[in-house]
Amino acid sequence: MSHLVAIVGPTAVGKSKLAIHLAQLFHGEIVNADSRQVYRYMDIGTAKPTPKERALVPHHLIDVVDPDEDFNLALYQQMAYRAVEDIQQRGKLALLVGGSGLYVRAVIGGFHIPQVPPDAELRRGLEQRAAREGCMALYEELKQSDPEAARRIDPHNIRRLIRAIEVSRHAGVPFSELQRSEPPFRTLVIGLTTDRGDLYCRIDSRVDGMIERGLVQEVEGLLNMGYGFDLPAMSGVGYSQIGQYLRGEIDLAEAVQRTKFETHRIARHQYAWFRPKDEGIQWFDVRDEIGEPIRSLIGGFAAK
């Protein structure tokens, strides 16, 4: 079965729930396309599928590296292709699910990603510059050299900005102009969306649920294991804000509110990767009755 169904959209819109339902219905398996769910021990703050959900449907590329291990787009793409191929060879339907646009595009777009190893000296220099001048200084540099990459990368995501600059300098081509080839499978891309007010309510409810399930304790546990906030994995939304609380810089209520606002901003930026007018995506509003239309769409696609 050389088919791949990708389910995309902003955070908290309901991608994982839909994917589990579809995987059960179409004998599928899920390949994670969330850049933070690859890390072990980081479960609550990354909204990983629960153990019960993972028991219902096989999930791939979750918990594959420790928080202090390097992980990059090239490695993700290699692992994702291997997972998709394995699923397909066993006659199952592969579902690529997540809101990390670059990860999804790397798989379905067939990027030829240069094997650029981390340049510690360059990274330190760019980090120091960001500390002195602010992250917008790096963003402006990227915008000058690669405006397309700048449009798609969150200006506040220093790690992604540094990596884009790093790859462009070493590869000799803009990050956005990585060569592409057709992947060895047919792809159907399903997008989930809703209006901004509804999305923000979903995000806020998710953040409140994370606190109730023990996000603060999860972050404390990571610190006790030796994973500090200087790690890229620990700089993500939720973990960073809880870190501010644990250091006594803000109270818990403020940490929760900042997490919600930051997640709102990330959700808005995700539409830079998955635009509602993108003709390659079949969009569905989650406020509508979407179950039957999506099941019919996938059924027809898988039968071809």
LINTAMO-V532164 format. One record per residue. RES is the residue in one letter. D_FIRST is the distance of its C-alpha to the first C-alpha in whole Angstrom. Layout:
BEGIN
res/d_first
RES/D_FIRST
RES/D_FIRST
END
This chain:
BEGIN
res/d_first
M/0
S/4
H/6
L/9
V/12
A/15
I/18
V/21
G/25
P/28
T/29
A/30
V/28
G/26
K/23
S/22
K/23
L/21
A/18
I/19
H/19
L/16
A/14
Q/16
L/16
F/12
H/11
G/11
E/13
I/15
V/15
N/19
A/20
D/24
S/26
R/29
Q/26
V/26
Y/29
R/31
Y/34
M/33
D/32
I/34
G/34
T/31
A/30
K/27
P/25
T/28
P/28
K/27
E/24
R/23
A/23
L/21
V/18
P/17
H/18
H/18
L/20
I/23
D/26
V/25
V/29
D/33
P/34
D/36
E/34
D/33
F/29
N/28
L/26
A/25
L/24
Y/22
Q/20
Q/19
M/19
A/16
Y/14
R/14
A/13
V/10
E/9
D/11
I/9
Q/5
Q/7
R/8
G/6
K/7
L/7
A/9
L/12
L/15
V/18
G/22
G/25
S/25
G/25
L/25
Y/22
V/20
R/21
A/21
V/17
I/16
G/19
G/18
F/22
H/24
I/26
P/29
Q/29
V/33
P/34
P/36
D/40
A/42
E/45
L/43
R/42
R/45
G/47
L/45
E/45
Q/49
R/49
A/47
A/49
R/52
E/51
G/48
C/44
M/45
A/47
L/43
Y/42
E/44
E/44
L/40
K/41
Q/43
S/41
D/37
P/38
E/34
A/33
A/36
R/35
R/32
I/34
D/36
P/39
H/40
N/37
I/39
R/37
R/34
L/37
I/38
R/35
A/34
I/38
E/37
V/34
S/36
R/39
H/37
A/35
G/37
V/35
P/35
F/32
S/31
E/30
L/28
Q/26
R/23
S/20
E/17
P/14
P/11
F/9
R/9
T/11
L/13
V/16
I/19
G/22
L/25
T/28
T/32
D/35
R/37
G/39
D/37
L/34
Y/38
C/38
R/35
I/35
D/39
S/38
R/35
V/38
D/40
G/38
M/37
I/41
E/41
R/39
G/41
L/40
V/43
Q/43
E/40
V/41
E/44
G/42
L/40
L/44
N/45
M/42
G/44
Y/41
G/43
F/43
D/43
L/39
P/37
A/35
M/38
S/39
G/36
V/37
G/39
Y/39
S/42
Q/44
I/44
G/45
Q/48
Y/49
L/49
R/51
G/54
E/53
I/52
D/52
L/49
A/49
E/49
A/46
V/44
Q/45
R/44
T/41
K/40
F/42
E/40
T/36
H/37
R/38
I/34
A/33
R/35
H/34
Q/30
Y/30
A/31
W/27
F/26
R/28
P/29
K/29
D/26
E/24
G/21
I/21
Q/21
W/24
F/25
D/28
V/28
R/32
D/30
E/28
I/25
G/23
E/23
P/22
I/19
R/17
S/18
L/16
I/13
G/13
G/14
F/11
A/8
A/10
K/10
END
